Amino acid sequence: MNLFSQNRSRKDPERVLQIKEWTRELLGLEESTVILVSELRCQEDDCPDVETVIAVMLAAGNQRVIKVFQPMDEVTREQIAARLRE
């Protein structure tokens, strides 16, 4: 058993770019703004099995984190917009 290997599915880079583009558009961000997109698995009972986390790196070291409780390949622009309104 290899304890250092991670059983992660590879995410489609085009999908990551699409989520970044939607986020940039919805927040009116400049092209130079760093946006990170990750899919995380939760082991706790009170959270979804998989969530997509979008982290926007803002000025002065601040960040905004958006969580969509869906796998990355199921996230829609509308879901991101709804989470931003919350």
Buried (B, 14 or more C-beta within 10 A) or exposed (E): EEEEEEEEEEBEEEBBEBBBEBBBEBBEBEEEBEBEBEBEEEEEEEEBEBBBBBBBEEEEEEEBEBBBBBBBEEBEBEBBBEBEEE
